[in-house]
Structures are given as structure tokens and as C-alpha cells.
């Protein structure tokens, strides 16, 4: 089992090295190999195909920009990619969970009486004598 893990780590390190050198085929291989798994993870958090596709694309953009941070001594490429994906997807999930509260506060502010915010008095109702 250790030999298989070492082989996978070496293959991932080689793919990353080739990507850093500008090899588009190596990048395409990474995307082809991991896009389905990342999409599935994103879909589990969003339950929407369009959001999962957007997040998958964001993950690969982040991965591409972070290739120089990959260290095969700390683990294989799959674990590194999935850790980046998981963190980005969870961040997005948390942001979406906060958004309804922020929108509710905005709606409340929009529906408040404008004159009350500016310190003016509201018109009084006619009172019966």
C-alpha cells in the first residue's frame, strides 16, 4: 500500500511540476481527473447545479494560482486539491448562510418610515372629540 501511495504522490508532484513549467496537457489532466469529485462536493453543499459548476471553476482557479504552494512531502495531490476545494466550498456555504440575515436587515431598513429616520414627526391620526 505504501508503494501505491508513493507512486500517486510522485505522479501528482510530476503533474504539478509540469504545470508550473507551462505544460497545458498536465493542467488538463488535473482538471479531468478531479473535476467530477470537486463538482460532487460542491453540489452536496449547494444542491444547485449552476452553483456547483461555479464553485468547481473557482476551485480550479484557486488551485492553478496556488500550484507553487503544493508540497508533495505533505501529502498527495488529491488530498491537497480536495482540502482546497473543501475550504473554498465551506467558505461559500457560510457566506450564503449569513446572506439571508443580511438581506432581512436590508429589507427592514427599506420598509421603515423615512421621516422617522430623519427625526421628523409622523402625522397624527384624527382624534374624535
JOVENRA-V859429 format. One line per field, one symbol per residue. ss: DSSP state (a for helix, b for strand, c for the rest). phi: phi as a letter, one per 20 degrees, with the letter a starting at -180 (. if undefined). psi: psi as a letter, one per 30 degrees, with the letter a starting at -180 (. if undefined). Layout:
ss->???
phi->???
psi->???
//
This chain:
ss->caaaaaaaaaaaaaaaaaaacccaaaaaaaaaaaaaaaaaaaaaaaccaaaaaaaaaaaaaaaaacaaaccaaaccaaaaaaaaaaaaaaaaaaaaaaaaaaaaaaaaaaaccaaaacccccccccccc
phi->.fffffffffffffffgfffenfffffgfffffdffffggffffedlcfffffffffffffffgfdgfefcffeqffgfffffgfgffffgfgfffffggffffffffffeffgfffeneeffeffdff
psi->eeeeeeeeeeeeeeeeeeeffgjeeeeeeeeeefeeeeeeeeeeffgkeeeeeeeeeeeeeeeefgeffkjffflleeeeeeeeeeeeeeeeeeeeefeeeeeeeeeeeeflkeeefgglklkllkkk.
//
